[in-house]
Amino acid sequence: MTLLNDSLEERQKEQSSQIAELQKECQVFYREQFNDIKYCLEQAIKLKDEKRASQKYIERLKENLEFFSSPNKSEEREKFINEKTGGVLSALREDFPKLKDIDYQLIEYMILGFDATLTCMITGLSTNNYYTRKSRLKEKILETDSPNAALYKQWIF
């Protein structure tokens, strides 16, 4: 009986390890998927006031820009991210209900792989404010004893 239990435990550990590896691969895939969108958003933000910027180019990116930066799209954006990450934002809202909307927005962009520059462009945060908030959020979230701690480490930091 002990040999069977040991064998089952070893198999379970191996499968858990394989699942964790697959989740990491998915995370990399999702972040890479947004590199093109991220580039387009950066260009749209930089060029939106320049006369030489093509109106067609701006219009084509307008939908993506609105989806990723508009407060009116936050529910849609959160739903999208939750579907791709196993509900990390829902768990975060449950475990940290007192976070400000800007903190959740910052976390969304971190999950999507947006860098500090783009996040600051979208949110209007200064670079110093961005890094201060990120540091405080990281400290708060990583210190939690929530059953979701591993999920947060995987997707956010």
N, C-alpha and C positions, 0 to 999 in steps of 0.2 A: 504494500500500500504506500509506503514511504517513497519507494522508487517511482511509483506512478505519480504521486503528488509532486515530487521533485522534477519529473519530466514535464508535467503540465505547467509548473511554474516557470521552468526554463523556456518552454515554448511560448508562454504568455509574454515573458520578457522580450523574447526575440521579435514577436509580432508587434509589441508596443514600440520597440526600437524602429522597426520597419515603417510603422505608421508615422512616427515622429519624423523620419527621413522624408517620407512622401509629403508631409505637411510643409516641411522646409522647402522642398522643391516647388510646391505650389506657391508658397510665399514669394520665392524668387521669380517665378513665372508671372505672377500678378504684378509685381513691382516692375518687371521688365516691360510688361504690356503697357504700362502707363508712361514709359519714357518718351514715346512719340507724342502722346497727348501733352505731356509736360512741356516738351519742346515747343509745340504749337501754342500752348497757353502763354509761355514766356514771350514768344514772338508776337502774339496778338496783343499782349499787354504793352510790350515795348513799342509796337507800331500803330496802336489804335489811334493815336493823335497825329501821326505823321501823314502828310499829304501824299507822299510817295507810296504809302502802303495801299495795296490793292483792296478795293472795297469787297471784291469777290472773296479774297483770302480772309478778310475779317468776318464776313458773313458766314463763311463755311465753319469758322472756329467759334462763332458766337454761341452756338448751342453747347459745345463742350465747356466753354468758359463759364456760361451760366450754370451748367450742371455742377461744376466743381467749385464755383466761387459764390454763388447766390445763396443768401440765407433762406430764400423761398424754396430752394431745392434740398435743404438739409435732410428732410425726412426721406426723400428719394435716395440721396447719397448714402445716408446711414443704412437704409434697407439694402442697397447694392453692396456695401462693404460687409454688412452682417452675413449676407448670402455667401460671400466669398471667403469669410474668415471663421465660420462656425459660431457667429453671433458675438464676436468680441465686443462690439460697441454696446449691445444690449446688456451684456454681463457687466461692462464698465459702468453703465448708467445705474445698474442695480447696486453694484458694490460702492460706487462713489456718486451718490445722488446730489451732493452739494457742489460738484464741479461747475464752473461757469460754462456757458455756451461756447465761448472762445476756446476754452480748454478742450472741449469735445471736438471742435473744429480742427484745432491743432493736431489732436490725436488722429483724426481722420486723414489729414494730409501726411502725417508720419507713416501711417499704415500704407497709404498709396505710394509712398516713396518719394514724395515731393521734398526737395531740399529747402534749406532755410530761406534762400533768396526768393524762390517762387512762393513759398508759404507767406512770407512777409509782403510780397506784392499783392497777393490775394486778400489777406486779412487786414493789411494796413498796420501790422505790428512793426515796431522797430526791430532791428536785428538783436539788440541787447535784450529787449522785452521777450523776444522769441526764445532766446537761449535761457533766460531766467525762468520763464514758464516751463520750458521743456525740462530743465533740471529739477524744478520743484515737482512737476508731474511724475517724472521718472522715480524720484525718491519716494514719493507718496505711494505710487502704484507698486513698486518693487518691494516695499516694506509690508504690503498687505499679507494677511494670512488667509486670504480668500481661496476657495478651491479653484478659482479662475486664474490664479497667479501665473501658472505655466502658459496659459493662453495669452496673457498680457505680454509675457516675456517673448513669446514666439512672434507675435504680430506687431507689437508696438516698439519694442526696444531691441 
